[in-house]
Amino acid sequence: MTSARASGILLHPTSLPGQFGSGDLGTGSYKFVDWLVSTGQTYWQMLPLGEVNEGNSPYTSNSAFAGNHLMIDLEELAKQGWLDAGDLIPDPEFDADRVHFDLVKPYRMERLQRAARRFFSAPGSSCHSEYKEFCESEKHWLDDFALFKAIEQHEQFREWNHWPEELVRRDPRALAEVRLRYVDEIEFSKFCQWCFYRQWLLLKQYANTRGIHVIGDVPIFVSYQSADVWEHQALFELDAGGSPIVVAGVPPDYFSETGQLWGNPLYRWDVHERTGYAWWIKRLEHAFRLFDLVRIDHFRGFASYWATPAGAPNAIDGEWLPGPGERLFEAFRQTFSELPIIAEDLGLITPDVIELRDKFNLPGMRILQFAFGDNDSNYFLPHHYIANTVAYTGTHDNDTTLGWWNSATEHEKKFAMLYLGSDGKEINWDMINALSGSVANTVIFPLQDVMGLNSEHRMNFPGTPWGNWEWRFSWSWLQNWQTEKLGGLTASHHRNPRVP
């Protein structure tokens, strides 16, 4: 799917304009699809769509399958008759340029609970049969996800290995009892997931009919406090009490002398192999239904991964362990006719990672902001690109291009201006132009770079636990000349599929 020249925009749905404190799957998303079409784009890339835990990172979800109920379009629920006009009065404390999760979460949850009560109070409606069909088709993950959420709430959000022992070890009789006891909470979670997926699939259908393909994001690891780890304990490196034995991260490097300790439980790949990688196949099958392409975060972990003893203060004392490698991807290839996967191959990349990526013909990633720190041999400079590549000015983990430029060294600035033929006054456009003219089949730009925004508008500061994932924009920020310029560059570099 990345074999033709094309381009797209990186924007998470929560960053969209909207009156309820954060972007969602409503009119703002449809308007954004229309804007993508108007500029000749092919792709809308976003971050993971799962529910978020404390810290609000889309990369620390409580489920590898569930959608984020905070993205549900409340206006659509009102059209169904499940909310009143009075429910749609925004909180005056909401910001147009920032998601205040501490305000958004209770506001949206209250309205989802009201909508659920009205939905379940009229069981004879046609929507109920759709709801039941959804619950049946998704039961392989939905039942235990909804149960996990209900127990977690009643256990004051303690980690699941501190729940009553019979629930930790998933005693069937104990689970049956809590399913009856918490039936209302369980049905509410299922209702939210039904609403999310119903709205999401309609939005994706609209995007596809307009020629826009959606790129999703699948983190390689899952959160410890997730329904997946609780339900499938044998698939993870846990001790008899359910606590992690080793956890994920990366070793010390130039950027961090103690490495990065992510804390995710690691997989028991030998157990996965004995199951034919059934859980992973289900996970990708789910992702391929939701997205047209999937970026897999930390792809290198499939070749080898850094394992640190649980409880260690940092990642220094970890070790490299072999991943499943080609055995896993052969299982994928036997299951799926094609593998619409983008390999996030950034960071410490060794030959085994490149070999795995190339054996399955997966496009890797290049980041232009990384290109100007040394000389013309830099791997991230466009003259080193190959066609089977997805190139970015930057990602959600980078500063905006203008922010990067403002903090760049003198060497980086001089080299970039020389290489790009730039005077530095419109560095964001010079970098967009350079990528658009490269041989990379696919190029992606964060919306912040199209709008020329500074560091105040970056999405994430890696290593900082708070204040991330909050950025939003207003339509008034997006100028007509920016839309026209992006469209012109897209067409002139033969990346607009609608222009012969």
C-alpha positions as CSV (number, residue, x, y, z in Angstrom):
1,M,0.0,0.0,0.0
2,T,3.0,2.3,0.4
3,S,4.3,1.5,-3.1
4,A,2.9,4.6,-4.8
5,R,4.1,8.2,-4.1
6,A,1.9,9.7,-1.4
7,S,1.9,11.9,1.6
8,G,-0.1,12.5,4.8
9,I,-0.5,14.3,8.1
10,L,0.1,13.1,11.6
11,L,-2.6,14.2,14.0
12,H,-4.2,12.4,16.9
13,P,-8.0,12.7,17.0
14,T,-7.9,14.3,20.5
15,S,-6.0,17.2,19.0
16,L,-8.9,18.2,16.8
17,P,-11.2,21.1,17.5
18,G,-14.4,20.4,19.3
19,Q,-16.6,21.9,22.0
20,F,-16.4,19.2,24.6
21,G,-12.8,19.7,25.8
22,S,-11.0,17.3,23.4
23,G,-11.2,16.2,19.8
24,D,-13.4,13.2,19.1
25,L,-14.9,11.1,16.3
26,G,-17.5,13.8,15.4
27,T,-17.7,16.6,13.0
28,G,-14.1,17.8,13.6
29,S,-12.8,14.4,12.3
30,Y,-15.0,14.5,9.2
31,K,-13.9,18.1,8.5
32,F,-10.3,17.1,8.9
33,V,-10.8,14.3,6.3
34,D,-12.2,16.9,3.9
35,W,-9.2,19.1,4.6
36,L,-6.8,16.2,3.8
37,V,-8.6,15.7,0.5
38,S,-8.4,19.4,-0.3
39,T,-4.6,19.3,0.0
40,G,-4.1,16.1,-2.0
41,Q,-3.1,13.9,1.0
42,T,-3.5,10.2,1.1
43,Y,-2.9,9.3,4.7
44,W,-4.1,10.3,8.1
45,Q,-1.7,8.9,10.7
46,M,-2.6,8.9,14.4
47,L,-1.4,7.5,17.7
48,P,-2.9,4.4,19.4
49,L,-6.7,4.7,19.9
50,G,-6.9,2.7,23.2
51,E,-8.2,3.9,26.5
52,V,-5.6,5.8,28.5
53,N,-4.3,5.2,32.0
54,E,-2.9,7.6,34.5
55,G,-0.6,10.1,32.6
56,N,-3.0,10.0,29.6
57,S,-0.5,8.4,27.2
58,P,-2.1,6.5,24.3
59,Y,0.9,4.2,24.6
60,T,-0.1,3.0,28.1
61,S,-3.6,1.6,27.5
62,N,-5.5,-0.8,29.7
63,S,-6.3,-2.9,26.7
64,A,-4.7,-3.8,23.3
65,F,-8.2,-4.0,21.8
66,A,-10.5,-1.5,23.5
67,G,-11.1,2.0,22.0
68,N,-10.9,5.3,24.0
69,H,-14.4,6.2,25.2
70,L,-13.2,9.8,25.6
71,M,-13.3,10.0,21.8
72,I,-17.0,9.1,21.5
73,D,-19.0,11.8,19.7
74,L,-21.5,13.1,22.2
75,E,-23.6,14.9,19.6
76,E,-24.2,11.6,17.8
77,L,-25.5,10.1,21.0
78,A,-27.9,13.0,21.3
79,K,-29.1,12.3,17.7
80,Q,-29.9,8.8,18.9
81,G,-32.0,10.3,21.7
82,W,-29.7,9.1,24.4
83,L,-28.7,12.7,25.5
84,D,-30.6,16.0,25.7
85,A,-29.6,19.4,24.5
86,G,-28.8,20.3,28.0
87,D,-26.2,17.6,28.2
88,L,-24.3,19.2,25.3
89,I,-23.5,22.5,27.1
90,P,-19.7,22.7,27.3
91,D,-17.8,23.3,30.5
92,P,-16.7,26.9,30.4
93,E,-13.3,25.8,31.7
94,F,-12.5,23.9,28.5
95,D,-9.6,25.2,26.4
96,A,-9.5,25.4,22.6
97,D,-5.8,24.7,22.5
98,R,-5.3,22.2,25.4
99,V,-7.0,19.0,26.6
100,H,-7.5,19.3,30.3
101,F,-8.0,15.6,31.1
102,D,-9.0,16.3,34.7
103,L,-12.0,18.2,33.3
104,V,-12.7,16.2,30.2
105,K,-12.8,12.8,31.8
106,P,-15.6,13.4,34.3
107,Y,-17.6,15.6,31.9
108,R,-17.6,12.9,29.2
109,M,-18.1,10.0,31.6
110,E,-21.2,11.6,33.1
111,R,-22.7,12.0,29.7
112,L,-21.8,8.5,28.6
113,Q,-23.4,7.1,31.8
114,R,-26.6,9.1,31.1
115,A,-26.6,7.8,27.5
116,A,-26.2,4.2,28.6
117,R,-29.1,4.5,31.1
118,R,-31.4,5.7,28.3
119,F,-30.2,3.1,25.9
120,F,-30.8,0.2,28.3
121,S,-34.1,1.6,29.4
122,A,-35.5,1.0,25.9
123,P,-34.5,-2.6,25.1
124,G,-36.8,-3.1,22.2
125,S,-35.0,-0.7,19.8
126,S,-33.2,-1.9,16.7
127,C,-29.9,-0.6,18.1
128,H,-30.1,-3.3,20.8
129,S,-29.7,-6.0,18.2
130,E,-26.7,-4.2,16.8
131,Y,-25.3,-3.9,20.3
132,K,-25.8,-7.6,21.0
133,E,-24.2,-8.6,17.7
134,F,-21.2,-6.4,18.6
135,C,-20.8,-8.0,22.1
136,E,-20.9,-11.4,20.5
137,S,-18.5,-10.8,17.7
138,E,-16.0,-9.1,20.1
139,K,-16.4,-11.3,23.1
140,H,-12.9,-12.8,22.8
141,W,-11.6,-9.5,24.3
142,L,-14.7,-7.5,25.3
143,D,-16.0,-9.8,28.1
144,D,-12.8,-9.8,30.1
145,F,-12.0,-6.1,29.4
146,A,-15.4,-5.1,30.8
147,L,-14.9,-7.4,33.8
148,F,-11.4,-6.0,34.4
149,K,-12.7,-2.4,34.3
150,A,-15.5,-3.3,36.8
151,I,-13.2,-5.0,39.3
152,E,-10.6,-2.3,39.0
153,Q,-13.1,0.3,39.9
154,H,-14.3,-1.6,42.9
155,E,-10.7,-2.3,44.0
156,Q,-9.9,1.4,44.0
157,F,-7.7,1.1,40.9
158,R,-5.1,-1.1,42.7
159,E,-2.9,-3.1,40.4
160,W,-4.6,-6.4,39.6
161,N,-2.0,-8.5,41.5
162,H,-3.2,-6.8,44.7
163,W,-6.9,-7.9,44.2
164,P,-8.3,-10.8,46.2
165,E,-6.3,-13.9,45.4
166,E,-9.2,-15.7,43.7
167,L,-9.5,-12.8,41.2
168,V,-5.8,-12.6,40.7
169,R,-5.7,-16.3,39.7
170,R,-9.0,-16.0,37.9
171,D,-11.0,-18.7,39.7
172,P,-14.0,-19.4,37.5
173,R,-16.5,-19.4,40.4
174,A,-15.2,-16.0,41.7
175,L,-15.3,-14.5,38.2
176,A,-18.9,-15.8,37.7
177,E,-19.9,-14.1,41.0
178,V,-18.4,-10.7,40.1
179,R,-20.0,-10.8,36.6
180,L,-23.4,-11.0,38.3
181,R,-22.5,-8.5,41.1
182,Y,-21.1,-5.9,38.7
183,V,-23.4,-6.4,35.8
184,D,-24.3,-2.7,35.4
185,E,-20.7,-1.6,35.2
186,I,-19.9,-4.4,32.8
187,E,-22.7,-3.5,30.5
188,F,-21.7,0.2,30.6
189,S,-18.2,-0.6,29.5
190,K,-19.5,-2.7,26.6
191,F,-21.9,0.1,25.6
192,C,-19.0,2.5,25.5
193,Q,-17.0,0.2,23.3
194,W,-20.0,-0.4,21.0
195,C,-20.4,3.4,20.6
196,F,-16.7,3.9,20.0
197,Y,-16.4,1.2,17.3
198,R,-19.7,2.1,15.6
199,Q,-18.5,5.7,15.3
200,W,-15.0,4.8,14.4
201,L,-15.9,2.4,11.5
202,L,-18.3,5.0,10.1
203,L,-15.5,7.6,10.1
204,K,-13.0,5.2,8.6
205,Q,-15.5,4.3,5.9
206,Y,-16.0,8.0,5.1
207,A,-12.3,8.6,4.9
208,N,-11.7,5.6,2.6
209,T,-14.5,6.6,0.3
210,R,-12.8,10.0,0.0
211,G,-9.5,8.4,-0.8
212,I,-7.9,8.8,2.6
213,H,-6.2,5.8,4.2
214,V,-5.8,5.7,8.0
215,I,-2.4,4.7,9.6
216,G,-2.8,3.4,13.1
217,D,-0.2,2.6,15.8
218,V,0.3,-0.6,17.7
219,P,2.8,-0.5,20.6
220,I,4.8,-3.7,20.8
221,F,4.3,-4.0,24.6
222,V,1.1,-3.7,26.7
223,S,0.6,-2.1,30.1
224,Y,0.9,-4.3,33.2
225,Q,-2.4,-2.8,34.4
226,S,-4.4,-4.1,31.5
227,A,-7.0,-6.6,30.8
228,D,-4.7,-8.5,28.4
229,V,-2.0,-9.2,31.0
230,W,-4.6,-10.2,33.7
231,E,-6.5,-12.4,31.2
232,H,-3.4,-14.0,29.6
233,Q,-0.9,-14.3,32.5
234,A,0.8,-17.3,31.0
235,L,1.8,-15.2,27.9
236,F,3.9,-12.8,30.1
237,E,7.0,-13.0,32.3
238,L,5.2,-13.0,35.6
239,D,5.8,-14.8,38.9
240,A,3.4,-17.1,40.7
241,G,1.7,-14.0,42.3
242,G,1.2,-12.2,39.0
243,S,4.0,-9.7,39.5
244,P,6.5,-9.0,36.6
245,I,9.8,-10.8,36.7
246,V,11.5,-8.6,34.0
247,V,10.3,-5.4,32.3
248,A,10.8,-3.6,29.1
249,G,13.1,-0.6,28.3
250,V,16.2,0.3,26.4
251,P,19.9,0.3,27.6
252,P,22.0,3.3,28.4
253,D,23.0,5.4,25.3
254,Y,24.2,8.9,24.3
255,F,20.9,10.4,25.4
256,S,20.6,8.6,28.8
257,E,23.4,7.2,30.9
258,T,20.9,5.1,32.8
259,G,18.8,3.9,29.9
260,Q,15.0,4.0,29.8
261,L,12.9,1.8,32.1
262,W,9.4,1.5,30.6
263,G,8.1,-1.1,33.0
264,N,5.9,-3.1,30.6
265,P,5.9,-6.8,31.3
266,L,7.8,-8.8,28.7
267,Y,6.4,-11.7,26.6
268,R,7.0,-15.3,27.1
269,W,7.7,-15.8,23.5
270,D,8.1,-19.6,23.8
271,V,4.5,-19.8,25.1
272,H,3.3,-17.6,22.3
273,E,5.1,-19.8,19.8
274,R,3.3,-22.9,21.2
275,T,0.0,-21.3,20.7
276,G,0.8,-20.4,17.1
277,Y,1.1,-16.7,18.1
278,A,-2.7,-16.7,18.5
279,W,-2.9,-13.6,20.7
280,W,-0.7,-11.6,18.4
281,I,-2.6,-12.7,15.3
282,K,-5.9,-11.7,17.0
283,R,-4.3,-8.3,17.9
284,L,-3.1,-7.6,14.3
285,E,-6.4,-8.9,12.8
286,H,-8.2,-6.4,15.0
287,A,-5.8,-3.6,14.0
288,F,-6.1,-4.4,10.3
289,R,-9.8,-4.0,10.6
290,L,-9.5,-0.6,12.2
291,F,-6.7,0.8,10.0
292,D,-5.4,0.6,6.5
293,L,-1.8,0.5,7.6
294,V,-0.3,-0.1,11.1
295,R,2.9,1.3,12.5
296,I,4.4,-1.1,15.0
297,D,6.2,0.8,17.7
298,H,9.7,-0.4,18.8
299,F,9.9,-2.9,16.0
300,R,13.4,-3.8,17.0
301,G,12.0,-5.7,20.0
302,F,10.9,-8.4,17.7
303,A,14.5,-9.1,16.8
304,S,15.9,-8.7,20.3
305,Y,14.8,-6.7,23.4
306,W,16.2,-5.2,26.5
307,A,15.1,-7.0,29.7
308,T,15.6,-5.5,33.1
309,P,14.8,-7.1,36.4
310,A,11.5,-5.8,37.9
311,G,12.1,-3.4,40.7
312,A,15.5,-2.2,39.4
313,P,15.9,1.6,39.7
314,N,17.0,2.0,36.1
315,A,17.8,0.0,33.0
316,I,21.5,-0.3,33.5
317,D,21.5,-3.9,34.6
318,G,19.4,-5.3,31.8
319,E,20.4,-7.7,29.1
320,W,19.6,-8.3,25.4
321,L,17.3,-11.3,24.8
322,P,16.3,-12.8,21.5
323,G,12.8,-12.0,20.2
324,P,10.6,-14.2,18.0
325,G,12.0,-12.8,14.8
326,E,10.9,-14.3,11.5
327,R,8.9,-17.1,13.2
328,L,6.3,-14.5,14.3
329,F,6.2,-12.8,11.0
330,E,6.0,-16.0,9.1
331,A,2.9,-16.7,11.2
332,F,1.5,-13.3,10.2
333,R,2.2,-13.9,6.6
334,Q,0.5,-17.3,6.6
335,T,-2.6,-15.7,8.2
336,F,-2.8,-12.4,6.3
337,S,-2.6,-12.1,2.5
338,E,-0.4,-9.0,3.0
339,L,1.3,-7.2,5.9
340,P,0.4,-3.5,5.8
341,I,2.9,-2.7,8.5
342,I,5.3,0.2,9.0
343,A,8.3,-0.8,11.1
344,E,9.3,1.8,13.6
345,D,13.0,1.1,13.3
346,L,14.5,4.1,15.2
347,G,17.0,4.0,18.1
348,L,19.6,1.4,18.5
349,I,19.2,-0.6,15.3
350,T,21.4,-3.7,14.7
351,P,21.8,-5.9,11.6
352,D,19.2,-8.4,12.8
353,V,16.5,-5.7,12.9
354,I,17.3,-4.6,9.4
355,E,17.3,-8.2,8.2
356,L,13.9,-8.9,9.7
357,R,12.4,-5.7,8.3
358,D,13.7,-6.3,4.8
359,K,12.9,-10.1,4.7
360,F,9.2,-9.2,5.0
361,N,9.6,-6.1,2.8
362,L,8.4,-3.7,5.5
363,P,9.0,0.0,5.1
364,G,11.1,1.6,7.8
365,M,11.1,5.2,9.1
366,R,13.4,8.2,8.6
367,I,13.2,11.4,10.6
368,L,14.6,14.5,8.9
369,Q,15.2,16.4,12.2
370,F,17.9,13.7,12.9
371,A,19.8,14.4,9.7
372,F,21.9,17.4,10.3
373,G,24.0,16.6,13.4
374,D,27.1,15.4,11.6
375,N,27.9,15.2,7.8
376,D,26.5,14.0,4.5
377,S,26.9,10.4,5.5
378,N,24.0,10.8,7.9
379,Y,21.4,7.9,7.4
380,F,18.5,10.4,7.8
381,L,19.5,12.7,4.9
382,P,17.1,12.3,1.9
383,H,19.8,11.3,-0.6
384,H,20.2,8.1,1.4
385,Y,16.5,7.2,1.3
386,I,15.1,4.2,-0.5
387,A,11.6,4.0,-2.0
388,N,10.2,1.6,0.6
389,T,10.4,4.2,3.4
390,V,8.1,6.4,5.4
391,A,9.8,9.7,6.0
392,Y,8.8,12.3,8.6
393,T,9.9,15.8,9.4
394,G,9.4,14.6,13.0
395,T,7.0,12.5,15.0
396,H,4.9,12.9,18.2
397,D,8.1,12.3,20.2
398,N,10.0,15.1,18.5
399,D,9.8,18.8,18.9
400,T,7.9,20.7,16.2
401,T,10.2,21.5,13.3
402,L,10.2,25.2,14.2
403,G,10.9,24.2,17.8
404,W,13.8,22.0,16.7
405,W,15.2,24.8,14.6
406,N,15.1,27.3,17.4
407,S,17.1,25.0,19.6
408,A,19.4,23.5,16.9
409,T,23.2,24.0,17.1
410,E,25.0,26.4,14.8
411,H,26.4,23.4,12.9
412,E,23.0,21.9,12.4
413,K,21.6,25.2,11.2
414,K,24.4,25.8,8.7
415,F,24.3,22.3,7.4
416,A,20.5,22.3,7.1
417,M,20.5,25.6,5.2
418,L,23.3,24.4,2.9
419,Y,21.6,21.1,2.2
420,L,18.1,22.4,1.9
421,G,19.0,25.6,0.0
422,S,17.3,27.4,2.8
423,D,17.7,30.8,4.5
424,G,16.0,29.4,7.6
425,K,13.0,31.8,7.5
426,E,10.6,29.0,6.5
427,I,12.5,26.0,7.7
428,N,9.3,24.0,8.2
429,W,8.4,24.4,4.5
430,D,11.9,23.8,3.3
431,M,11.9,20.5,5.2
432,I,8.4,19.6,3.9
433,N,9.6,20.3,0.4
434,A,12.8,18.2,0.8
435,L,10.8,15.2,2.0
436,S,8.2,15.7,-0.7
437,G,10.8,15.6,-3.4
438,S,12.6,12.6,-2.0
439,V,12.4,9.0,-3.3
440,A,10.5,7.9,-0.2
441,N,7.2,6.5,-1.4
442,T,5.4,7.9,1.7
443,V,6.1,11.2,3.6
444,I,4.2,12.3,6.7
445,F,4.1,15.7,8.3
446,P,2.8,16.6,11.8
447,L,0.1,19.2,11.4
448,Q,2.1,21.5,13.6
449,D,4.8,21.7,10.9
450,V,2.3,22.7,8.2
451,M,1.1,25.5,10.5
452,G,4.7,26.5,11.5
453,L,4.2,26.2,15.2
454,N,6.9,26.3,17.9
455,S,7.8,24.1,20.9
456,E,4.7,25.1,22.9
457,H,2.7,23.0,20.5
458,R,4.6,19.7,20.7
459,M,2.6,16.6,21.6
460,N,5.1,14.7,23.9
461,F,8.2,15.3,25.9
462,P,9.7,11.7,26.3
463,G,10.7,11.0,29.8
464,T,8.3,13.6,31.3
465,P,5.4,11.9,32.9
466,W,3.0,14.8,33.0
467,G,1.7,17.6,30.7
468,N,1.9,15.5,27.5
469,W,-0.7,14.5,24.9
470,E,-2.7,17.7,25.6
471,W,-2.1,19.7,22.4
472,R,-5.1,20.9,20.3
473,F,-5.5,23.4,17.5
474,S,-8.3,25.6,16.3
475,W,-9.4,25.8,12.6
476,S,-8.6,29.6,12.7
477,W,-4.9,28.7,13.1
478,L,-4.9,26.9,9.7
479,Q,-4.4,29.6,7.1
480,N,-5.7,29.3,3.5
481,W,-2.2,30.0,2.1
482,Q,-0.9,27.0,4.2
483,T,-3.5,24.7,2.7
484,E,-2.8,25.9,-0.8
485,K,1.0,25.6,-0.3
486,L,0.8,22.1,1.0
487,G,-1.5,21.1,-1.9
488,G,0.9,22.7,-4.4
489,L,3.9,20.9,-3.1
490,T,2.0,17.6,-2.9
491,A,0.9,17.9,-6.6
492,S,4.3,19.2,-7.9
493,H,6.1,16.2,-6.3
494,H,3.6,13.8,-7.8
495,R,2.1,12.7,-4.5
496,N,-1.5,13.6,-5.1
497,P,-3.3,10.5,-6.4
498,R,-6.2,12.7,-7.6
499,V,-3.9,14.6,-10.1
500,P,-2.8,12.7,-13.2
